[in-house]
Amino acid sequence: MSDVTLSRLFRHMAWANNQVFTKLSTLPEAALSFSAWNPEWTVGKIANHIVIAQGRMISRLEKQSAPEEIDFPNTSQGMKDLTAKSAANDAKIQTFLDLPEEMLTFVRYGETVSYLSTSVIAQLVHHATEHRAQISDILAFNKMDVVNLDDYDLWSFERSERS
């Protein structure tokens, strides 16, 4: 692919996920069970969903079956383990960034579909961004305004890369 912009956005996503997941590992366990509009989608569940989706996207890029979905516990250690798994997933995904773009065919929601490999990676980035925002909103809704998305924007990422 060798798309400089997609590569930068991916690296930002990996950095921002790491920052947010690390922050989650420092919160009281009760905060990981906070929800807002849907009681099933807690902070911990959404964080797990981001990492589970990474595994699905990797399987699509590798042209393999999706891995077993395993949730990490809503504990400090669980969030530390989730952070490590996310970093390992990011390292795998990074290897696909310089491969030639190709059409991938896979099953999504029971339907066989075809999408470009760059679209799979772009969706991975968008998906994580969307869910980090939900995590931030849920925490703030529950009077715990500790994940300020401005701290994890592209400007902050670039400053981090330069330091």
Buried (B, 14 or more C-beta within 10 A) or exposed (E): BEBEEBBBBBBBBBBBBBBBBEBBBEBEEEBBBBBBEEEEBBBBBBBBBBBBBBBBBBBBBEEEEBEEEEBBBBEBEBBBBBBBBBEEBBEBBEEBBEEEBEEBEBEEEEEEEEBEBBEBBBBBBEBBBEBBEBBBBBBBEBEBEEBEBEEBEEEBBEEEEEE
